[in-house]
């Protein structure tokens, strides 16, 4: 299967996320979704990994049966968190001010006692979420075949 045919579902998923964000925006919640080709996450680049994943995340992912998929899933979760917080209050000014190439290691995806992924914020990411009025952020991560996907929901104060 060629790359172009693999990206077909991506557009449908992004459209669904936009529709869900519109529905939740009026309910005091923001939603974000991200989907990536697992192969597009370069786990051979140590600088990329150190810049975007905490030491705990790296240890977790390397210890999983499919480290590549685990890194991709956490990457998607971080991107989904940014989108969820950004869609929480559509009329507020932008809170993510470091630009598109900013490192994502200040958004940490841990494992809750229940086994579900959990979000822990640090530094500027924590300040950005506070400025956006995000009180709670929940994420869900999945991966299958060539794709990883994550959804995040942020709720307001």
C-alpha positions in Angstrom: 0.0 0.0 0.0 1.5 3.4 -0.9 1.7 6.4 1.4 -1.1 8.4 -0.4 -3.6 5.6 0.2 -2.6 5.3 3.9 -3.4 9.0 4.5 -7.0 8.7 3.3 -8.4 8.0 6.8 -6.5 11.0 8.2 -8.7 13.6 6.6 -11.9 11.8 7.8 -10.6 11.7 11.4 -9.5 15.3 11.4 -13.0 16.3 10.1 -14.6 14.3 12.9 -12.3 16.1 15.5 -13.4 19.5 14.2 -17.0 18.6 14.5 -16.5 17.3 18.0 -14.6 20.4 19.0 -17.5 22.6 17.8 -19.9 20.6 19.9 -17.8 20.6 23.0 -16.7 24.3 22.8 -20.1 25.4 24.0 -20.0 22.9 26.8 -16.8 24.2 28.5 -14.6 21.6 27.0 -12.0 21.5 24.2 -11.1 18.5 22.1 -8.0 17.7 20.2 -7.0 14.7 18.0 -3.8 13.8 16.3 -3.0 10.9 14.0 0.4 10.0 12.6 2.1 7.4 10.6 4.2 5.5 13.1 7.1 5.5 10.6 7.1 9.3 10.5 8.3 9.5 14.2 12.0 9.3 14.0 13.1 7.3 17.0 16.6 7.0 15.7 17.1 10.7 16.3 18.2 11.0 19.9 18.1 14.8 19.8 14.4 14.6 18.7 13.6 12.1 21.5 15.4 14.2 24.2 13.7 17.4 23.0 10.2 16.0 23.0 10.0 13.2 25.6 10.9 13.2 29.2 13.4 10.6 30.6 10.4 8.7 32.1 8.6 8.7 28.8 11.6 7.4 26.9 12.2 4.6 29.4 8.5 3.6 29.2 8.4 3.6 25.4 11.7 1.7 25.1 10.4 -0.9 27.5 7.2 -1.6 25.5 6.8 -4.4 23.0 6.6 -1.9 20.1 8.7 1.1 21.1 8.1 2.9 17.8 4.3 2.7 18.2 4.6 3.8 21.9 6.6 6.9 20.9 4.2 7.7 18.1 1.2 7.4 20.5 2.7 9.7 23.0 3.6 12.2 20.3 0.0 12.2 19.2 -1.2 12.7 22.7 1.0 15.7 23.2 -0.2 17.2 19.9 -3.8 16.4 20.9 -3.3 18.2 24.3 -2.2 21.4 22.5 -5.3 21.2 20.2 -7.7 20.5 23.1 -6.4 23.4 25.2 -6.4 25.7 22.1 -10.1 24.8 21.4 -11.3 25.2 25.0 -12.1 28.9 24.6 -12.1 29.9 20.9 -12.4 33.6 21.6 -9.3 33.8 23.9 -5.9 34.8 22.7 -3.4 32.1 21.7 -1.6 30.5 24.7 1.0 28.4 22.9 3.5 31.1 22.1 6.7 29.1 21.4 5.8 28.3 17.8 5.2 25.2 15.9 8.7 23.8 16.4 8.6 24.1 20.2 9.7 21.0 22.1 6.9 19.0 23.7 8.8 17.6 26.7 6.8 19.9 29.0 3.7 17.9 28.2 4.4 14.6 29.8 2.2 11.5 29.2 2.4 9.1 32.2 0.5 6.1 33.2 -2.2 6.5 35.9 -2.8 3.8 38.5 -5.7 2.6 36.4 -3.4 2.0 33.5 -4.8 4.8 31.4 -2.5 7.5 30.1 -2.4 10.7 32.2 -1.2 14.2 31.4 1.4 15.9 33.6 2.3 19.5 32.7 5.5 21.3 33.4 7.0 24.8 32.9 5.6 26.9 30.0 3.1 24.2 29.1 1.6 24.3 32.6 1.4 28.1 32.4 -0.2 28.0 28.9 -2.9 25.6 30.1 -3.6 27.8 33.2 -3.9 30.8 30.9 -6.3 29.0 28.7 -8.4 28.1 31.7 -7.8 24.3 31.4 -8.5 22.6 34.7 -8.4 18.9 33.7 -7.0 17.2 30.6 -7.7 13.6 29.7 -6.1 11.6 26.8 -6.7 8.4 25.0 -4.1 6.7 22.9 -4.3 3.9 20.3 -2.1 2.4 17.6 -2.7 -0.2 15.0 -0.8 -1.2 11.9 0.8 1.9 10.5 -1.0 4.6 12.5 -1.0 6.0 16.0 -3.9 8.2 17.2 -4.7 10.2 20.4 -7.6 12.2 21.5 -7.5 14.8 24.3 -10.3 16.6 26.2 -9.7 19.7 28.2 -12.3 21.0 30.6 -12.5 24.6 32.0 -12.4 26.0 35.5 
